[in-house]
Amino acid sequence: MAKTAERLQQLGSGIFSELDELRKQKEQEGIKTINLSIGSPDLAPADHIKKALQAEVDSSENYGYPLTNGMPEFREAVAEWYEKRFQVPLNPKTEVLPVMGSQDGLGHLGLAYLNPGDIALVPDPGYPVYTASVLLANGVKYPLPLTADNKFLPDLKAIPKEIAQKAKLMFLNYPNNPVAAVADMEFFAEAVAFAKENHIVLCHDLAYSELAYDGYRPPSILEVPGAKDVAIEFHSFSKTFCMAGCRLGFVVGNQEIIAGLTIVKSNIDFGVYKPIQKAGIAALTGPDDWVRENAAIYQHRRDILVDGLNSLGWQVEKPKASMFVWAPLPWGYQSSREFALDLLDKAGVVVVPGIAFGEQGDGYVRMALVGEDRLLEEAVERIGKAFASYIS
C-alpha cells in the first residue's frame, strides 16, 4: 500500500479523534455524555425552506449537472440580500459564487492563489480549514496571534515587513470561531489598507453574521470603501438558516479573486444541487423574523451556559455573536488538553481544547451552544459537582 502524501501529516485531527474515542468509552460504560464540542446546529430550517426543497426534489429537470457558478436566480438573490443587509451592491454575474458550504470554498482558495512556498497569514487560534487550505496548496502558514490583550484581533503592525511583502493571502473571521470575538469597521479598514499596501488577497469569513446578540449587528468587510479591490467574503447557510447538511454557502466580492476560485472548482465539481440552491433562495428571500428568532434561541442558550459557569466561579465573558463560548481555563489548569480530558472524565462533558485551534488557544476551551436549555443546565450541574472541591 502506498504511503499518504506528507502534507496530510500536517493536518491535525489528533485531539478531536482522542476526545471522540474517550466519549465512546464513556458511553459504553453507561455514562451519557453531553457533547458541546461540535458547532453543528441542532435546530431545523424554517418550514418555507423545507417546502422549497421538497418541491424542487420532485422535478425531473433538477437532476442534470448544475453549473459551477450557480443558478442566475441564486446569485441574484444573494446580491439582493447582501445589499439589503449590508448596503453593499454586488454584480450577481461576476461578484457572487455559490459553494458547497463555506468550508468548501475556503478549503479550495489556497489552490487558486498559493504556489508552493508562498506565505499565507492565518489567525492563531483559527478555524482549522484556513490552515488546511494553505497546507494542501503546499503554502507556508504564518500565524497571526489572537490574544485577549488585543481583543482577539491580529496586530497587523507587528507583522514583519518582509513577511507582509511576501504574503499572498490573509484569512480573517469575525464574528470569530473559535474565540467568539467581533471586529469593528476601524479594524476592517486597517485590514483593507494593509492588504492593498502589500498586494494580498484578503479573505473574510462571515459565517456568523446573523447569530448576534443584545442588538449587535456584525458588519461586512466589504462595507469599507474600496474593499472589493482586494477582498472577498464567505457566508454560510449552515448557521443562519440551520441548513448545515445541505452544504450551501457563497462567496462575494472581488471578481478576479472569485474567477480564480471558480477555475479551481470547475476542475473539481459541477456546483451545488439545484434544489438546494432553490432552498437557499427561499431562505434569503423569506421572512427575517425567523432568522431573528433563531438568534434569540442561541442568545438564551448563551445566557444559560455563561451565567451558569460564572455561578461556579468560572469567569467567562458573554460573546456578542457566534454559536460558541471561548472560556479561559479555570481553577489553576494550564493545559487545555488536560482540562478537556478531565472535564470529559469527571463530568461527561465534551469541549474542544483551545490547542486544537493553534498554540495561542492553549489557555482556553471552546464550547458550542448546541442542545436544548435543559441539556446546558445539566452540563453546568455536572461541572459543578465534578469540580466541587475547586469551587468551595
N, C-alpha and C positions, 0 to 999 in steps of 0.2 A: 504494500500500500504506500502510495506517495505521501510525503510529508506535506502538511499545510504550509502556505506561504508564511514567511517570517513576520509579515505585518500583522497577522492575526494574533501573534503573541503579545502585541502591544495593546490590543483591545481588551479592556478589563471587564470581566463579569464575575470574578472570583468571589467577592464578598456577597454578591447577590445570590450566587449558587450556594454558598455556605449557609446563608440565612435560610434559604428555601429548604435545604436538607434538614436543618435543625427544626424548622417549623413542621416539616413532615414527621420527624421523630416525635415531637410533642403531640401531634395529632394521633399518632399510632399508640402513644401512651394514654390516650383518652383525654388529653387536655385540649380543649377548644381554644385555638389561638385567635387573636384579633390582629388582622393584617392592615397596618397603616403604612405599608412600605411602597405600594404601587399607586401612582396617580391615575388610576383608571376610573372614570366617572361611573357611579353606581345608579344614577338616575336614567330614566328612559327619555328619548326625544319626545317633543310635543306631538300631539295627535296629527296636526296638519302636516308634519314632516313625514310621519309614518305612512299616512294615507297617500301622499305624493309618491313615495317609494313603491307602495303596493300597487298603485295604478300603473306605474311605468313598467313594473316587472311583467305584467300581463301582455305587454305589447311586443309582438314578434319583431318589430322593427329595431328593437334595442339590443339585439344580440350579435351585431357585427362589431368589428374593431372600432373603438372610439378614436377620435383624433387626439394626438399628443397635446395639442394646445387647447383642447376642450371645446365644448359647445359654445357657439356665439352667445346664446341666451344666458349661459352660466357666467361668462366673462362680463356681460353687460350687467347682470345682477350684482356681481362683485363691485363693479365700478360705481353703480348707483348706491350700494350700501356704504361703500368707502367714502363717497362724497357726503352722504348724509351723516355718517358717524364722525368723520374727521375733517370735513370740508376740504378734502384734497381731491382734485379732479384726476381721473385716470383715462387713458385711451384703452378701451377694452380689447382692441385688436393687438396691441403691442406691449402694453404695460400690465397685463394680467395673465397668469398661467396657473391652471389647476394642477394640483399634485395629489398623490395618493397618501394624504396626510402630510402635515408639515415636515415630519421627520424624514419622509422620502425625499423631499426637495432639499432639505438641509444636508442630508447624507450624500447627495449627488453633487452638491455645489463645489466641493473641493476638486472633483474630477473635471469640472468645467474651467477652473481658474488657477489650479496649482500644478506646476511642473515639479518633478522630483527635486527635493531640496528647498523649494520655496517656503517662505515663512508665513504662518497664519497666527493672528493674535486671538487667543482663546481664553474666556473667563475661567478662573480657578477660585472657588468651585464653579462648575458649569454643567449644563446638561450634556450627558456623555456623547450624543451624536455629533456635537461640534468637533470634539477630538477625533471621533471615528471618521468624519468627513475629511479631515486633514490627513490622517494616517493612511486611509485607503487610497489616497492620491499620492502617497509617498512624500507628503509635505512635512514640514517641521513645525511643531507646535511651540509657540512662545506664550507662556501663561501670563494672564493679567490677574494679579491678586485682587480678590474682593474681600475687604475687611470691614469690620464694624466701625473702625475709626474713620473710614471714608464713606460711611453709609452704604457699604457694599457696592460702590461704584468703582470702576477701574480708574487709577490715576494715570491719565494719558500723558501727563507731563513727565512721569517717571520712566516712560519707555525710552531706552537709549536711542539716540538719533540714528545710529547705524542700523538698528533693528527696525525702526519705523520706516526708514527709507527703503529697506529690502522687503518689508512685508507686502503681501498682495491681497490679503483677505483678513477681515476682522469680524468676529461674532459678538453681538450684544443681545441681551434678553431682559426686557423689563415690561411688565412685572416678571420677576425672575423665578426660575426654577434652577436650583433648589432653595435659594436664600430668601425668596418671597419679598425682595426689596423692590422699590419703584424708582423711576428716574423722572426728572422734570425736563422742561424744554431747554433750560440753560445747559444741562449736561448734553442733551441731544445736539444742540447747536455746536457745542465744543467737539463732539464726536464727528459731526459732519465736516467741520473745518479741518480737523485732524486728518480725516480720510482724504479730503481734497488736496491738502498740502503734500501728502505722501503718496497720492495716487493708489489708494487702497479701495478694494471693493468692500463696502460696509453692509453687513447683513444683520438686520434686526429681527429677532424672533418675538412676535407679539401674540403668542398663543393664548394669553390670559387677559386680553383686552377687556373682556366683558365680565370676568369674575373679579369684581372690585367692590369694596365695601365702604360703609359710612359716608356715602356720597362721592367718593373718589372716582374720577373718570380718567383712566390711563390715556396718555396722548400717543400719537403716531410719530415716529421719527421723520416721516415724510411731511409733517407739518412745518418743519424747518425750511425756510426759503432756500431753494437750490439743492435740497437733499436728493432729489431724483437724479442729480448729476453723478452721484456716487453710490446711492443706497437702494437696497431692496428690502422688503418686509414680508415676513411669513405670518399667515394666520391659520388657525386650525378650527375645524368644526367639532372636534372631539370634546373640548371643554365648554365652549359657548353653547352648543346645541346638543350635547350628550350623544354625539354620533361617532364615538371612538372606533367602533367596529366597522364603520363604513369606509374608513380610510380616505378622508377627503380634507383637503386644505387648499390654500392658494398662496401665490407669491405675487407681489405687486411692486412697481417702482421702475427703476432704470431699464429701458427697453433693451439695451445692448447686453446687460448682465442677464436679463431674462432670456434673451435669444441664445446666449451661450448655454444656459441650463437646459433650454428646450432641445438643443442639439444632442446633449448627453442623453436626455430622456427619450428622444426619438429613436436612439440606437439601443435602448434597453426595454422600453414598454410602449404600449399603444394608448396610454392615457387612462382616465377614470371611467368606469362603467357608467353608461348614460343614465340609467335610473337613479344612481347615487348623485349624479350632477343635478338631476331634476329635484331630488330631495333637498339638495343644497340650495337650489333656487327658492324652494318653498321656505327653507329656514331663513334665508336672507331677506325675503320679501314678506315674511309672516309677521305676526304681532310682536312688538317689542316688550309687551308686558310679561310674556312668558320668559324671555331672557332675564328680565329683572327679577322675576320670581325665583328663577334658578339661582341667581346670585345671592338672593336673600336666604335661601336654604343653606348655602355654603357659609354665609356670614354667621348664621345661627350656630352652625357646627363649629366654626372658628371660636365663637364665644364660649361654647360648652367646653371645648378642649383646653383653650388657653386659660380661661378662668379656673378650670379645674386643676390644671397643673400649677398655677400660681398659688392656689389654696394649699398645695402640698409644699410650698416653699421653693418650687422650681420656677425661677424667674424667666418668663417667656413673654416677648412682646407680641401684640396682635398685628398681623400683617394687614396692609391696606388692600392687598389683592393677591391673586393666585389661589390655588387649592392646596397650599402647603403651609406648614408651620416649621420654621427653622429655629430649633431650640438649642441654646448653649448647654453643654454638658453640666449636669447638676452634681451636687454632693461630693465634690472633690475629684471626680473622674477626669482623667487626662486623655484617654484613648477613646475615640468614638466607636471603634470596633469592639473594644472591651465592654463598653457600656451597652451597646446594642445587643451583644450576645447575652449579657447579664439580664437585660430587660426581657429578652425572649425566654431565657431560662427561668427567671424568678416570677415573671408576671404573665408570660404567654402573649406579650405584645410585640409585634414586629414593626420595627422602624428601620430606616436606612442610615448607617453611619456616614457622617459627612465626608470621611476619607474616600468614599466611593465616587465622589464628585471632584476630587482633587486634593492636593496637600493642604490647601488653605481651609478645607472643610473639616479638618480633624477635630476641632473643638465643638462640633455640633452634631445633631441628628436631624433628619428630615422626617416629618410626619405628614401623611396625606389626609385630607378631610373627607375620607370616604366612610360610608356606613351611616346608619341611622343614628339619631340622637342617643338612644339608649346604649348603642354599642360604644360610642365615645365616652359616655358616662361610665360604662363598665371598665373601659380602658383606664380611666383616671382612678377608679376604685381599686383596680388590681395593682396599679403602680403604687398607690398609697399604702396598700397592705404589704407589698413585697419590699418596699424600702422604708418601712415604718421606723426602723432604727435610725435612719438618717434624718427623718423628719422631726422626731420627738426631741 
